[in-house]
């Protein structure tokens, strides 16, 4: 699930438990161990690109 933090930037959260902490090497949630679907990662990357275009605030 993707939501916006208070600054307006997108954040990715686990669909199963809502946790925002992921093991990027394993591709799973730290809290419940659910796998992060590739479609969710792609949607997050697209939302992040849109945020960067809108704000010009790239890392």
C-alpha positions in Angstrom: 0.0 0.0 0.0 1.3 3.5 -0.8 0.4 6.5 1.3 1.8 10.1 1.6 3.7 11.1 4.7 3.2 14.5 6.3 5.7 16.1 3.9 3.7 14.7 0.9 6.3 12.1 -0.1 5.1 8.6 -1.0 5.8 5.8 1.4 5.4 2.0 0.9 3.7 0.0 3.6 3.0 -3.7 3.9 -0.4 -4.8 2.6 -0.7 -7.4 5.3 0.2 -5.5 8.5 0.7 -1.9 7.5 4.4 -1.9 8.6 6.7 0.5 6.7 9.9 -1.5 7.3 11.1 -3.9 4.6 14.1 -6.1 4.2 15.2 -5.0 0.8 17.5 -8.0 0.3 14.7 -10.5 0.9 11.9 -8.4 -0.4 9.8 -9.0 2.6 8.2 -7.1 5.5 10.3 -7.1 8.7 7.1 -7.3 10.9 5.1 -10.1 9.4 7.4 -11.5 6.7 5.0 -11.0 3.8 6.6 -10.7 0.4 6.4 -7.3 -1.2 4.8 -7.7 -4.6 6.9 -6.5 -7.6 3.8 -4.5 -8.7 3.7 -2.6 -5.4 7.4 -1.8 -5.8 6.9 -0.5 -9.3 3.9 1.6 -8.2 6.0 3.1 -5.4 8.8 3.9 -7.8 6.3 5.6 -10.1 4.8 7.6 -7.3 8.3 8.6 -6.1 9.2 9.8 -9.6 6.0 11.8 -9.8 6.8 13.3 -6.4 10.3 14.3 -7.5 9.0 15.9 -10.7 6.4 17.8 -8.7 8.8 19.1 -6.0 12.2 19.0 -7.7 13.4 17.5 -4.4 15.6 14.7 -5.5 18.0 12.9 -3.1 
